[in-house]
Amino acid sequence: MTFTRPVSVVMTVFNEADNIETVLRTLLAQTRPPDEIVIVDGGSTDGTSGVIEQLAQDTASLGPTRLTYLVRPGANISQGRNAAIAAATHELIAVTDAGVRLNSDWLENLTAPFSRDGKATGVEVVAGFFRADPDPASPFQVAMGATVLPVEDEIEPEKFLPSSRSVAFTRRAWQAAGGYPEWLDYCEDLIFDLNLKEKGFAFAWQPSALALFAPRRSLKAFWLQYYRYARGDGKANLFLKRHLLRYFTYGVAAPVGLVGAWRFPWLGVLVVGAGLAYLRQPYRRLFIYETGFKKLPLAGKIAAVGWVPVIRATGDFAKMAGYPPGRAWRKRNSGKITG
């Protein structure tokens, strides 16, 4: 296959010494190598810079790929991505994250929709996809992947908002959308996606452009992640109805049903049925799609099944805790919000 349009791959990092080499090695082993990699470091203190600089000196590994490493202490994810894109040389921009492992054909598949037979297709944004990495596969991480990550057949391509673990777009689209929102520290890629859609840019859905990443390793880390996501929702004024429904479910419907079950057993049946229905999708993913689950021994499989409701409830309570501070921040900082 001949590649006529060069592409820059950008990412931000912060204290990623234990995983940055993985994503860079998988980038350099692509069937369609990136013409350029631009990394912006928000001020790592764990040796991330040494890993990157060592790789930059390994010209045999880099081949024709140009590697640019910039340090911007204190930059958040949006500021880092915008700085990387501004420093990039090419019109096509692909974005990924530290902490992922990219399939060898990730970039080839991600950039394919932009042209056909050597001619531009009119596509300006390509949405790749992501899955939990089956290696390593602890029961907790396997259950985490099944609980929090959708699978391809659940996606409605016309509504899908790509994660910046796996997305590509033209510089023109990035500029028109105003870049990533630098006032927002989490959920920034969703606001960027929504701005791209509002501007009318043509999206292509490319699930074969696959990034694999390791889910959080502990319940504490997961709580913090979802607390921050929900706080970002509040700051960005996203998903208000979903959050209100969650408060109603846990604050009103579930307590009323459980208390009422003492007098009306059928209410208890309804509560249990609703709970099972709520867990149906995670268990469907676990049993049918989660390849890590199949690799576990029997005891590990049992543990993964037990972790699913715990993870689900933990995520919900983390969201309920994080959303109000985000809304309060939005009220206090309305003048800083630009998109």
Secondary structure, DSSP 4 states (H G I P E B T S, - for coil): ----S-EEEEEEESS-TTTHHHHHHHHHT-SS--SEEEEEES---SSHHHHHHHHHH-HHHHTT-EEEEEE-TT--HHHHHHHHHHH--SSEEEE--TTEEE-TTHHHHHHGGGEETTEE-S--EEEEEEEE--SS--HHHHHHHHHH---GGG--TTT----TTSEEEEHHHHHHTTSS-TT-SSSHHHHHHHHHHHTTPPEEEEEEEEEEEPPPSSHHHHHHHHHHHHHHHHHHT--HHHHHHHHHIIIIIHHHHHHHTTT-HHHHHHHHHHHHHHHHHHHHIIIII-HHHHHS-HHHHHHHHHHHHHHHHHHHHHHHHHHHHHHHHHHHTGGG---
